[in-house]
Amino acid sequence: MIGLDTQQQQRALLDNIPDMAWLKDRDCRYLAVNTAYLDILGVPEKLVLGKRPDEIWPPEIAEVYLRTDRAVLKSGRRRRYEEQRPDTAGSLHWFETIKSPIRDHAGRIVGTVGISRDISERKAAEDELVRSRAQLRELSNYLQSVREEERARISRELHDELGQTLTAMKMELGWLRERVPAEPALLRTRLDRLTSIVDQSVVDLQRIAADLRPMILDELGLVSAMQWLTQNLTEGSALSVELSFDREDVAYASDVSTAVFRIAQEALTNIVRHSRATHAKVAVSHDQGELLLDVSDNGRGMHLADTRRERLGLVGMGERAHMLGGSMDIESAPGHGTRISARLPLTSGKSAKATAR
């Protein structure tokens, strides 16, 4: 049977750990370090054992090590933290360090044990993920803006060009009807039918143009547009909507009013389609340079983890808030309705035109 003394056992155990590992006494002096530790430090073992961190590490690193060692010794609890330090070539690496107390048979703390793992690749991947998410958000915001501009353009063209064409057709049909003889009646019936088709086309055109981008939002502002929205969505519905503004004397930037309108539109559409609510409240208030939008209902509510049908809509609402530097929260539970709260800066990151009159 092979016999090993305590020091050999410690050494064998530590050297089988691929990460930096060490043992220290109560005075923060090194009792044992493994090969990985010595490789990072770049000095032989004899220059480490019996020394404190401030005797072998640069001052800024040693201060962290001594502070965390003493915290573990005092609290008796494990500590975990991330740190950055250079290798022997001077390149900075990220490390995840864990320190734990060592106790004797009586339960007294006699030292500390630690392990430090190089997580540079993981941190690089996390940073890349953060950058990718930021780029995706920027792309999403750009596409959102482009889509809104395109919807506004199409809405204007439908209203101005096609609307005028249909109006001209109706006028021509009216002129023709006045000049055709009463007999045969079939001809007048056909003209009346064509006029009716044109009238319905005008109604459909106005509805489509408003769905794309309500002109009232650009011409009369957010308050009027929200009033139009609540009235339009509740026509023919059992849902009643209570709309309130604490102020109506605020001039909003175009991107702010668009975001508020679209968030409210999506929230109310979800209420009409999914909530089975009989009453909803839409409240707009202002607080220290921010607009607060609150949409709530008395519907059936939902498990927030199971909102598959509404998820894209909710994500889109949140993105509209985030793209202007705001935020959005959702509260809901089965049987207790849903509440959506959004905060948007009156002066968005894209425009500084929103000011109180």
Secondary structure, 3 states (H helix, E strand, C coil): CCCCCHHHHHHHHHHCCCCEEEEEECCCCEEEECHHHHHHHCCCHHHCCCCCHHHHCCHHHHHHHHHHHHHHHHHCCCEEEEEEEECCCCCEEEEEEEEEEEECCCCCEEEEEEEEEECHHHHHHHHHHHHHHHHHHHHHHHHHHHHHHHHHHHHHHHHHHHHHHHHHHHHHHHHHHHHCCCCCHHHHHHHHHHHHHHHHHHHHHHHHHHHHCCHHHHHCCHHHHHHHHHHHHHCCCCCEEEEEECCCCEECCHHHHHHHHHHHHHHHHHHHHHHCCCEEEEEEEEECCEEEEEEEECCCCCCHHHCCCCHHHHHHHHHHHHCCCCEEEEEECCCCCEEEEEEEECCCCCCCCCEEC
